[in-house]
Amino acid sequence: MPHVADPPRPAGAADAGALAELFRQHHGELVRLATMIVRSREAAEDVVQDVFAAIQARSARQANSAPPLPYLRAAVLNRCRSALRRQVLAQRFGRLRDVDYELAQLSAEADAIRAEERHQVLTALASLPARRREVLVLRYYLGLSEAEIARTLGISQGSVKSAAARGIAALASKLGEDA
């Protein structure tokens, strides 16, 4: 029996499958990363969705392979920065009311002490400058190496080390602990 050729795939179809697989594998991690930066699960989900939608739209126009994970992390961080800038502008012009940001829904009885400690750490983390906060989140929350953080943020490994050391010292000071 002669082999019948598969119908031609539309441009970007192979990339769509690879992108969908990346989405399935890394969506949760990327949302957690964005949540730590923008301090809102809903905003974080929007950020990640926007990144994947932009990549999908671009891949439909161009024949590219799906982006690697470090590229996705960097894109999410860039969108988070944009979201934070929009929040600052909205607050400056009085369009946004104060919002109490909660990072997780916790069981009140079992996790009361841990929740308070987490709240203190997250409040201290949120008060750090953006670069230090991003380095600490990537290092200690996602467990990335200094080299991976440097690639993700587009900075040198020395800058990563410096930002991490200063960030840890600032957190320790804010939490009343020895660095």
SULCORFEN-V470677 format. One record per helix or strand of 2 or more residues. SS is the DSSP state (hx for helix, st for strand). FROM is the first residue (numbers start at 1). LEN is the number of residues. If there is no record, write none. Layout:
SS_FROM_LEN / SS_FROM_LEN
This chain:
hx_13_26 / hx_41_21 / hx_69_24 / hx_112_15 / hx_130_12 / hx_146_8 / hx_157_19
